[in-house]
Amino acid sequence: MLSVGAALPVLPRYVKGPIGAGDVAVGLVIGSFALAAIVVRPIAGRSGDRRGRRPIMMVGAGLTAVAGALYAIPWGVAGLVGARIILGAGEGVVYTSGAAWVADRASEKERGRLIGLYGLAIWGGVSIGPLMGESLYEATKSFDAVWALCVGLSTLSLIALFWMPRNETVVTHENQPKGISSLIPRASIRPGFALLLANLGYAAVASFLVLTLDHRHIGHGALAFASFAGAVVINRLLLGDVPDRMGGRRAAMLAAGAEGVGLLILAVAQSLPIALLGAAVMGSGFAMLFPSLALLVLAKTEPAQRGAAMGTFTAFFDIGLAFGSPLVGVVVATMGYAAGFVAGAIGSLAGLLVAASISPHGLDHGHADTAEPL
């Protein structure tokens, strides 16, 4: 993810500079990454189930390295789109296979906490990676230096896989699921849909938090977003065991509710302290939602399908962001900034209701919500 993040602040300049294209091309180049990730995640998960997590992750790390090298080839916008598609595929493979590998190795009592901690890899990469790429470009004024950094970071990821533990879940031929259910397991659909709906709130924060505070003459949008991101990290580190202790369904409902409350606070915030509070509450709910819903997926998934299930579930997150941002944008354009956050809160409420409708019974007919009291 450092490799993915390092290119982000530099690519728009590269498109509008040496490539000589415009803003539409910038959006096309950046957005093509997400499309590839959505398509690849379920395929990568199923492949990991059948061939082992390590070799599939190595393919993904190799693809991200190839993408970094392709940035340097002057093939215009089409070449950059191709590189971003390969990068999105690589990231989808690495993250999905890794999440399933964590689920394989974790005990049921700590599975939610460990999946949440693994998810911090995303935040670390997209937070620190852009700083690395921007700093290197400012120091060298060389796009090629940034592309080389991307290749180097991906290569280090590939090397690190050789030191990973080798106890993996691999499906034998006679136990392999067949048909569409082997690619898109049913257990991942309803929790994934809850995640998609609740992700409207994240789309609102990511797209319009800074603009909203500027419009209200509050400013300090970066600080407010830091409050959101800091709450995500603190929650995952200090409260990461809450989904394991509460059970996936109740924790998901709590998380979606917290998201909604935080978004409503942001909708009405007229001062920086209130905005910081809303962002922190939203971030706390957002941090808990993914691992809580992931527990519901895994509770109903055979070990032979963990990779495919996690791949499909994670793809719902990407879909929610890909379509949520334009949807919230339409609401903001027609009804104002506050309405955008209200729309996100409505999405969180809908996600809460979907999560509440998921049966707590797992494969063993026990209760996914049977847990020690808080």
N, C-alpha and C positions, 0 to 999 in steps of 0.2 A: 504493500500500500504506500510505502514511501516512494517507490518508483512511479506509481500512479499519480500521487500528489505532486511530485516534483515538476511534472510537465504542465500542470494546470495554469499557473500564472504566466507561463511563457508562450504557450500555444497561441493565444489570441494575437499576440504581437507578431508571431511568426507567420500566421495566416494573413494578417493585414500588412506585414512588411515584406519579407522576401517572396512570399507566395503571391502577394498582390491582389488578394481577394477582399470581400467586404464582410459586413456584420452577419449576413445570412450564412455565409460560409463558416464563420466562427461558430454559430449555433449548430450547424450541421456537423462540423468536426467534433465538437465537444459532446453533442447528444448521441452520436453514433455509438459511443462507448456503452451507454446504458442499454440500448437495444440489443447489442450482442450479449450482454450479461444476462438479460431476461431469458433469451432463447437458450443459452448454454447451460444455465444452472441445473435444470432437471436432468439434462443429458449427462452432465458431469457427475451428478450425484449417483445416477444409475450405474455409470461406468465404474465409479469408485466402489459401489457395492459388489460389482462382479470381478474387478481386477485388483482391488486393494486401494487404500487411500494414497499411499506414498507415490506409486508410479503415476497416478492421475494428477496429483499435486505437482509432481516434477514436470509433467507436460504443461500445466498451467504456468508455472514459473518460467519455463522455457519460452512460452508464448509472449509473456510480458517482456522478456529480454529481446525477442525478435521485434516486437513492436517498437521498443526504444531505438533499435538500429534502423528501422524503416522510416522513422521521423527524419533521418538525415538524408534520405534519398529524395532528390527534387522532382517528385512526381505530381506536384500540384495538390489541389484540394482532394482529388480522387485518391491520391496516394495517402494523404493524411487520414482520410475517412477509412481507408483500408487498414492503416496502422491502428487506428482507434478501435476498429471492430476486433482486430486480433488482440488488442490490449483488454477490451471488455470481455472477450472470451477467456483470456488467461486469468483475469481477476475472478470471473465467475467460477472457473474451475478451482482455483486455489482456495477461495473463501468457502465455497460449498463443501469441498472435500475435507477441508480442515474442520469445519463445524461438525460434520458427521464423525470425523476421527475423534474429536473431543467427546461427542456423545458415546462413542464406542468405549472409550477409556474411563469415562466418569462413572462413579457409582450413582445410583438413583437419588441418594440423599444430597448430592452436591452437583447434580447435572445442570440445574438452572444457573447456579452461581458460576460454574466454569464456562458455560456458553456465553453468559454475559461478559465475563472477563475476556474471553476470546474475541468478542465483538469490539472490545476497546482497540483491537488492531486497526479497525477501520478509522476510528477517531484519531489514533496516533498518526496513521499514515496521511490522512487528509489534512491534519493540522500542522505536522512538522514537515512533511514532504514539500508543500508549496514554499515554505520558508527556505528550505535547502535549495530548491530550484531557482527561486528569485535571487537569493544571495549569490549563487554561483554565476547567474547571468549578469548581475550588476558588477561582479568582480571581473568577469572576463569579456563581457559583451559578445559572447559566443553562444549561439544556439546549439552548436555541435557539442559544446562542453556539457550542456544540460542533457542532451540525448545520451551522451556517454555515461553521465551519472545514472540515468534511468536504466541503462543496460547493466551497469555495475551493481546497482542495488538488487535488480532482479536476479543477477548471477549469484549474489550472496544468499538470496532466498533459496535458490536451487541447491547451493552447497549445504545450507543449513539442514535441508531435508535428509542428508546422509546421516545426521546425528539424531534424528528423531527415533523414538522407540519403535520397534518392529512388530509389536503385537497388534494385528489388524483383523477386522472382520471382512471375510471374503465369502461370497455366496457360491456354494457348489452348484454345478450345472442342474442337478435334479431339484434343487430348492429355489431356482430362479423364478421370480414372478413373470407372468406372460402378459402381453397385450398392453393397452394404454395405461393400465394400473401400475405397470412396472416403471413407467416414466412419470406419471402424475398420480401418486398414491392418494386415495380418497381421504385419508386421515389428515392430509395437509391442506385441504381446500377450505374448510370452514375457518380454522384458525388463520389461514392466509388471508381470507376475505376480511376478517376482523382487523388484521394488521394493515391491509390496504386502506380500509375506511379510516382508521385512526391516523394513518400517515398523511391525511389531508392537513392535519395540524402541523406536522413537521414541514410540509410544503409551504404553509403560511408563514411559519417562522423563518425558514431558510430564504424565502423569496422576498418577504415584505417587512420583516422586523425593523431593519435599518431604515427603510424608506418611511415607515410609519412614524418612527420616533423623530426623524427629520421633519416630517410634515407637521407634527405637533410641537415643533420647536423645543423638543427635549434633547435631541442629539444623543451622543454616546451609544450609537447602535452597536459598535464593536464590543463595548463593555456589556451590553445586554446579551449579545450572542455568547460572549464568554461566560456569562452567568448561566445560560442554558447549557453550554458544553461542560462547564465545571460541575453542574448538577448531575449530568450524565455520568461523568467519571466518578464523582464521589458516591453516587448511588450504587454504581456497579462494584466499587471497591468495598464500601462499608455495609451496604444493604443488599448485596448480591445474593444472599441466602434466603431472602424473603419469599421468592417464588417456591423454593424447595420446602419451606416451612409452612406456607399458607396453602400450597397446592396451586397448580397452574391456572385453573379457572378463576378462583377468587383473586389471585394476584393480578391476573389480566384485567379483571373488572376494576380493581383498585387503580391499576396503572392507567387505564383508559379514562377513568373518572378524574384522576389527577391531571391528565393532559387537558381534559375539557375545562376544568377549573382554571388552570394556568392560562389557557387561551382566552377565556372570558375576562380574566384580569387584564391581559394584554389589550383586549378590545376596548376597555374603558380607561386604561392607564393614562393619566395626564401629568405624571411626574416620573423622574428617573427611579426613585426607590420602588414605586409600585410596579414599574416596568421590569425592574430587576427581580422582584418577587415573582411576578407572573412567569418570567422566563425560567426561573429556577424551579417553580412548581411544574411547569410544562416539561422541563428537562428530566425531573425526577420520574414523572410518569412514563415519559418516552424511554428512559433507561430500563425500566422494569417490564415494559410491554413485550418486547421481542423474546427475552428468555422465558417469560411466563407462557406465552402462546406456543413457543417451541416445546415446552414440557407437555402441552396438550397434544401436539403432533407426535412426539416420541412415545407418549403413553399408549397410543393406538397403532404404533408402527412396529412391525417385526424388525429385528436386527438386520435381516436381509434386505430391507428397503429403507434404511435410515438415510442413506445418501440421497436417494431419489426424493424422499419426503422432505428433507431439509433443503434440497435444491428448489423444489416447487414452492415451498413455504417462503424461502428467501426471495424468489422471483416476484412474489406478491408485493414485497417491500419496494422493489424497483418499479413495478407497475404503478403503485400508489404514488410514488414521487414523480414518475414520468407524466402521468395524467393529472395528478393532483395540482401541480404547480400551474399549468394552464387553466384549470378549472377555478382555482382560487383567484388567478389573475383576472378572469372574466368577472367574478364577483366583485373584486376590488374596483375594476374599471367602471362597473355599473352602479355600485352601491357604496363605495368608499372603503378605506382601510379597515375600519372596525368590523365591517361586515365580513371581510376576509377571515378574520380570526374567529368570528362567530360561526362561519361556515366550517372552519377547522374543528371547533368545539362540537358542532352537530355531527361531524364525521367521527369524532371520538366517542360521542354518545352512541352512535350507530354501531361502532366497533364493540363497545361495552355490551350492547344488547346481543350482538352475534356471539361474543364470548360467553355470555350467560346461557345461551342456547346449546352450547356444546356439552354433551354428556360427560360427566366426570369418570365414567367407567373406562378402564384401560383394557388391554388385551387379556389380562388375567381376571377380568371382571371385578377387580378391586377398584378403589376410588383414586383417581388422579388427584383429588382434593383432600385425600386423607393424609393429614400431616400433623406435626406437633403444633399445639396452640402457640400463638405469638405471646 
